[in-house]
Each structure stands twice: as C-alpha cells, then as structure tokens.
Amino acid sequence: MQVFFRHLSFLLLSLAPVAMLAQTSIPQKIASEDGRYALNIDQSHHRLQAIDLNSNTIVRELRLQNKDEKLSSVSAFYSNPQRQSFILVLNDIAELWELSYNPKAEPVYQGWVHDYQMGEGIADTQLFAPRKTPLELAMDCFMFDASGNYAAGADQYGKLQIINLDIRRKIVEHQFAHPVYPCESAIENTNTTSILHLKMKISGQTNTKSAMQIILIDMKTGQRVNR
C-alpha cells in the first residue's frame, strides 16, 4: 500500500495525495484506505465508477460534468482517508468533488438549497454522492491538513487558496511572487492546528539555479506563521 505520510526529524506529518504527480499523470484507479472500494476514472468518456472490491460490482457511476452538462477531465485525484472519501479536481469546469464512502456521511443536497436544516433541496443519500466545491482557479497541486478537512491548492502563477471542505468554499487566498507547491510540501501537526510548510520556488538565483523557500501557513486560519 502506498505510504501517505512523511517522517521528518522534528515530527512533520504530511498527508500526501495519491496523485502527487497529478500535473503529468493521473492514475486510472485507486483503492480506499480500508481496501473496500476503488474508484475508476475513464477520462476518454468523462465518467467515473465506484467499485465494491468485495463483490467486484459497480455501486455508483457518475458523469464528469457540471449542472449545465459541460464535460470535464480530471486534473488531480486524491485519497482522503481521514474523511473516508476521494477528492477529484476537474479542470474544464473548475470544480472540486468529494466522494464519500462513509455510510454515516450527511446527505448531499444538489441544486438550490434555502435551508439545509429544513431538508429543502434534492438530497443524495447514496455513497459517493459528489459534494461539489466551485473553484476560482485552475488548480491541481493540493495538500490536506491532518484532519483532512482543509485543502491547500495552488495554480502555476503563485496563487494559493485554502478550502474548507465542510463549507465548500475558500477561506483565504495568498498571492506570492513565485510559484508555490503545496503537493510537494509537508504538514506539521500541533495540538490545535496543522502548519503547512509551503515550498516556494524562486527562479533567477545565483548561477541561474532555482532556490526553494519555505513559508509557514496555518491551515485552519489560512494565516502566515512567523517563527
């Protein structure tokens, strides 16, 4: 089984994505951490299939499209064992999907919802119901905090956003002068939060070689940490 955690001398813990190299290649199938389910992506037909590995049967099939039926391919594919879910990032329609295989997961409401507590809207109560988060940027380099509830994503121009998966929207945005790579970074866990040790690649240094700088960001608040 693929190892998701890095160990550093001062106890840095990194929740690594299954698709660490999502920018260049996307796996066609990955399994859940408990070995119960697998998710198969068919890029050419813009669809995915959730498979029960115990019975080898398809339990859910979804089209990779938005509410206007615009099709998309997948730019990044992650496992989030802390939330018992898979994370898909769609680049053509700028959405992040979370597909939960937790039988106790709350229903997902599609369409317009005025009051979740009143049960308004159309509830999807099946496994792998897509919880969709609109994205403002074309991002495919993500890292998650230790709880799996916060995702840090970046584009190729140095813009970083932290997204709360529970409320399905960004909580903060940073614009850096150079590209940043959360998917190649590490997570430091404290008693109250997770600190992202964000890698920033600085070009044009001595002998034209690039240099790496580390920026500390609190994953829950999105604020930079000074030490």
Backbone torsions as a table, in degrees:
resi	resn	phi	psi	omega
1	MET	NA	139.6	-179.3
2	GLN	-64.1	137.2	179.4
3	VAL	-84.3	127.6	-175.5
4	PHE	-98.8	-7.3	-169.6
5	PHE	-121.0	133.6	174.3
6	ARG	-95.6	144.9	178.2
7	HIS	-117.0	119.8	176.0
8	LEU	-109.0	163.7	-172.8
9	SER	-61.6	-27.3	179.5
10	PHE	-106.9	34.0	171.8
11	LEU	61.9	48.3	169.3
12	LEU	-80.6	136.6	178.9
13	LEU	-123.4	124.4	-175.8
14	SER	-117.2	121.8	173.9
15	LEU	-83.5	98.2	-171.0
16	ALA	-87.7	142.9	177.3
17	PRO	-73.4	150.2	173.7
18	VAL	-61.4	-39.6	-179.3
19	ALA	-97.1	65.1	-179.2
20	MET	-60.7	-33.1	178.7
21	LEU	-105.5	43.9	-175.1
22	ALA	-62.4	-24.4	-177.6
23	GLN	-66.6	-25.5	-176.0
24	THR	-113.0	-24.9	-178.7
25	SER	-154.0	145.5	179.2
26	ILE	-121.1	126.5	176.9
27	PRO	-65.8	146.4	179.9
28	GLN	-79.3	-26.1	-178.4
29	LYS	-151.7	138.2	171.9
30	ILE	-135.3	154.7	-179.1
31	ALA	-104.8	154.8	175.7
32	SER	-70.6	161.2	-176.6
33	GLU	-61.1	-31.9	-179.5
34	ASP	-86.4	-0.5	178.2
35	GLY	74.7	11.4	-176.3
36	ARG	-86.2	-39.4	-173.7
37	TYR	-125.8	157.8	171.2
38	ALA	-133.5	150.6	177.6
39	LEU	-117.9	125.3	-178.7
40	ASN	-112.3	127.5	179.9
41	ILE	-106.1	127.6	175.3
42	ASP	-110.1	92.2	-174.8
43	GLN	-64.2	-39.8	-174.9
44	SER	-65.7	-29.8	179.8
45	HIS	-106.4	6.8	175.9
46	HIS	54.5	52.8	179.8
47	ARG	-147.9	162.6	173.6
48	LEU	-136.1	154.6	-180.0
49	GLN	-129.5	130.9	173.0
50	ALA	-96.0	126.2	-172.4
51	ILE	-118.1	130.7	172.2
52	ASP	-81.7	112.4	-174.7
53	LEU	-73.1	-21.1	178.2
54	ASN	-70.7	-39.6	-178.7
55	SER	-106.8	-6.2	-178.4
56	ASN	56.2	43.8	180.0
57	THR	-122.5	152.4	177.1
58	ILE	-82.1	120.3	-178.5
59	VAL	-100.7	-16.2	178.5
60	ARG	-160.3	137.5	174.1
61	GLU	-130.1	131.4	-176.3
62	LEU	-130.5	144.5	173.3
63	ARG	-85.9	139.1	177.9
64	LEU	-85.5	84.1	-176.8
65	GLN	-153.0	163.2	177.5
66	ASN	-96.2	-172.5	-176.2
67	LYS	-66.3	-20.3	177.3
68	ASP	-92.7	8.4	177.9
69	GLU	67.2	23.7	172.1
70	LYS	-78.0	127.4	-176.0
71	LEU	-81.5	156.4	-178.9
72	SER	-146.0	157.5	168.6
73	SER	-100.2	170.5	-179.0
74	VAL	-99.9	127.5	179.4
75	SER	-97.2	-20.7	178.2
76	ALA	-154.8	150.6	-170.8
77	PHE	-142.4	120.5	-173.3
78	TYR	-131.9	154.2	169.9
79	SER	-104.4	136.9	179.5
80	ASN	-126.5	77.0	-174.1
81	PRO	-62.6	-27.6	179.8
82	GLN	-62.0	-32.8	179.7
83	ARG	-104.1	5.0	-177.0
84	GLN	52.3	58.1	-176.7
85	SER	-152.6	168.0	170.0
86	PHE	-112.0	150.2	178.3
87	ILE	-119.1	128.3	175.5
88	LEU	-117.5	140.1	173.2
89	VAL	-115.9	120.9	-177.9
90	LEU	-102.5	126.4	-173.2
91	ASN	-89.6	-30.0	-175.3
92	ASP	-77.3	-23.5	179.7
93	ILE	-120.6	8.0	173.9
94	ALA	49.6	60.6	176.6
95	GLU	-136.3	150.3	171.1
96	LEU	-110.7	127.5	178.7
97	TRP	-111.0	134.7	169.9
98	GLU	-111.6	124.5	-178.0
99	LEU	-113.7	108.9	-174.3
100	SER	-94.0	138.1	171.6
101	TYR	-110.6	15.7	175.8
102	ASN	-78.8	117.3	-178.3
103	PRO	-63.9	-16.0	179.3
104	LYS	-99.5	9.2	-179.7
105	ALA	-64.9	146.2	179.4
106	GLU	-68.7	152.3	177.7
107	PRO	-59.9	150.2	176.9
108	VAL	-103.2	127.7	-179.1
109	TYR	-98.6	121.7	177.3
110	GLN	-99.8	152.2	179.3
111	GLY	83.8	-163.9	-177.5
112	TRP	-78.1	129.5	179.5
113	VAL	-128.5	120.6	-179.5
114	HIS	-88.7	-34.2	-176.9
115	ASP	-152.5	104.4	-178.6
116	TYR	-61.6	-37.2	-176.9
117	GLN	-66.6	-26.6	178.6
118	MET	-86.2	-2.0	176.8
119	GLY	76.2	21.6	179.3
120	GLU	-75.1	159.9	-179.2
121	GLY	91.1	179.8	-179.3
122	ILE	-98.6	116.8	-176.0
123	ALA	-92.0	129.7	173.0
124	ASP	-102.9	109.2	-175.2
125	THR	-101.6	2.4	-178.0
126	GLN	-79.4	161.6	171.5
127	LEU	-63.7	150.0	178.1
128	PHE	65.4	25.9	172.1
129	ALA	-67.1	127.5	-175.7
130	PRO	-75.2	117.5	170.9
131	ARG	-90.7	111.0	-169.3
132	LYS	-101.0	128.7	175.7
133	THR	-114.1	116.0	176.4
134	PRO	-64.3	138.0	178.0
135	LEU	-109.9	141.8	177.8
136	GLU	-88.1	-18.2	-175.9
137	LEU	-126.6	157.0	171.9
138	ALA	-83.2	96.2	-175.0
139	MET	-118.5	141.4	175.2
140	ASP	-142.5	10.7	178.6
141	CYS	-117.8	100.9	-172.2
142	PHE	-121.7	154.9	169.8
143	MET	-141.2	146.0	-178.8
144	PHE	-113.2	151.6	175.2
145	ASP	-75.5	176.9	-174.4
146	ALA	-64.7	-28.4	178.4
147	SER	-79.6	-18.4	-176.1
148	GLY	80.8	3.5	-175.3
149	ASN	-88.9	-17.9	-177.8
150	TYR	-122.8	136.7	179.7
151	ALA	-122.0	130.5	175.0
152	ALA	-104.4	121.1	-178.7
153	GLY	-126.7	149.6	-177.4
154	ALA	-136.9	154.1	171.6
155	ASP	-99.7	-174.5	-175.2
156	GLN	-83.9	0.8	-176.2
157	TYR	-110.3	14.7	176.3
158	GLY	89.6	11.3	178.1
159	LYS	-95.9	129.1	-178.4
160	LEU	-119.4	136.4	173.8
161	GLN	-127.2	142.9	172.3
162	ILE	-110.1	127.8	-174.3
163	ILE	-113.7	132.0	172.9
164	ASN	-89.1	115.3	-175.6
165	LEU	-71.1	-21.7	179.7
166	ASP	-73.5	-43.8	-179.1
167	ILE	-94.8	-6.3	173.6
168	ARG	60.8	48.9	173.8
169	ARG	-161.5	163.7	179.1
170	LYS	-73.9	149.4	176.9
171	ILE	-109.0	-18.0	179.6
172	VAL	-161.6	157.6	176.5
173	GLU	-139.5	137.6	176.6
174	HIS	-124.8	138.5	173.0
175	GLN	-111.7	117.6	179.8
176	PHE	-104.2	160.4	-177.1
177	ALA	-77.3	-14.7	-178.5
178	HIS	-135.5	161.6	178.6
179	PRO	-60.2	143.3	177.0
180	VAL	-121.5	153.7	-172.2
181	TYR	-133.3	81.8	178.8
182	PRO	-62.4	-32.2	-178.4
183	CYS	-70.0	-12.9	176.5
184	GLU	-108.7	9.6	-175.7
185	SER	-97.4	-175.6	-178.3
186	ALA	-127.4	160.6	179.6
187	ILE	-117.1	130.1	174.0
188	GLU	-105.7	122.9	-179.2
189	ASN	-93.8	130.7	173.8
190	THR	-113.1	-173.4	-180.0
191	ASN	-71.4	-21.8	-173.1
192	THR	-119.8	-19.7	-174.5
193	THR	-157.0	-175.2	173.6
194	SER	-121.8	136.5	-180.0
195	ILE	-106.6	121.2	176.6
196	LEU	-81.8	122.6	174.1
197	HIS	-92.6	83.6	-169.7
198	LEU	-77.8	128.1	177.2
199	LYS	-84.9	129.8	173.5
200	MET	-121.3	126.6	-178.2
201	LYS	-93.9	119.3	-178.0
202	ILE	-106.0	116.5	179.9
203	SER	-89.9	165.7	174.8
204	GLY	76.9	26.0	178.4
205	GLN	-86.2	-168.8	-177.0
206	THR	-55.0	136.0	179.5
207	ASN	60.2	27.2	177.3
208	THR	60.7	13.8	178.2
209	LYS	-87.9	148.3	178.8
210	SER	-81.7	149.2	177.9
211	ALA	-121.4	151.9	179.6
212	MET	-106.0	133.4	174.3
213	GLN	-119.5	143.3	179.9
214	ILE	-105.1	127.5	178.0
215	ILE	-115.5	131.4	-178.1
216	LEU	-95.5	128.1	-179.0
217	ILE	-135.0	131.2	174.8
218	ASP	-73.4	120.1	-174.8
219	MET	-70.7	-26.6	-178.7
220	LYS	-80.2	-38.1	-178.1
221	THR	-99.6	-21.9	-176.6
222	GLY	80.0	3.7	-176.6
223	GLN	-88.9	148.9	177.1
224	ARG	-71.0	146.5	-178.2
225	VAL	-111.3	128.7	177.6
226	ASN	-104.1	131.3	178.4
227	ARG	-130.6	NA	NA
